[in-house]
Amino acid sequence: MSAVYLSHRALPELKKYLESHGHALRLIEDDARYGPGVESHADLRMCKMGPSGPVLSSVPPSSPSYPQNAAMCALILDGFLIHRLDITDGSILKYCRERSFREINVRQGYTRCSCVPVDGASVITSDPGIYAALSRVPELHVLKIREGFVSLPGFETGFIGGTAGTVDGELLFNGDLSLHPDFEAIRDFIASRGVKMRYFPGAELCDIGSLIEE
């Protein structure tokens, strides 16, 4: 089976579920070079180049502060690069431009963390700027949900995208998605795309920097 990169702070239930399905866990340990509160976030260290693309990684950022620590936190869909393009890591730009991906510039540098990519053409986000930008693209489907309701120790709130990632075709959430006030809309949107999902009842929905499958 595949390797899955995720924070060592992920729920034990999530780790156990992945291991029980034969996946090799690549736990991300704390590294202060990425900034306080996000020291173990996979989506600051690597970027999956679309649902079926490779995983690119880069050297640690020049500063642990935002936006320098967000250079790898791009969202890649089928044929689309979505990020704050003035900070995007050169390896991501090179990969996407060699394949003529359409580039969508947004203000939020933590783009992947702010978005749940449901499949190669659909996204869930609470970020109004990302929602506005993607809503103008006819090929993409986007669900806007309320901001907040996601924990991230050391911060007032986390991001919904940082709780989730697709592994072996199943969208997994680090915590109890049913506690989110927009749960029904999220559930129905995911189902409308023909995607399976799993969450873990009774656990706080927590931003761990996404799950990235290789």
Sequence and secondary structure as in RCSB ss.txt:
>XXXX:A:sequence
MSAVYLSHRALPELKKYLESHGHALRLIEDDARYGPGVESHADLRMCKMGPSGPVLSSVPPSSPSYPQNAAMCAL
ILDGFLIHRLDITDGSILKYCRERSFREINVRQGYTRCSCVPVDGASVITSDPGIYAALSRVPELHVLKIREGFV
SLPGFETGFIGGTAGTVDGELLFNGDLSLHPDFEAIRDFIASRGVKMRYFPGAELCDIGSLIEE
>XXXX:A:secstr
  EEEEETTS HHHHHHHHHTT EEEEE   GGG TT TT GGGTEEE STTS EEE    S SSTTGGGTT  E
EETTEEEE TTT  HHHHHHHHHTT EEEE S S HHHHEEEEETTEEEE  HHHHHHHHT TT EEEE  S   
B TTSS   SGGGEEEETTEEEESS GGGSTTHHHHHHHHHHTT EEE  TTS  B  S  EE 
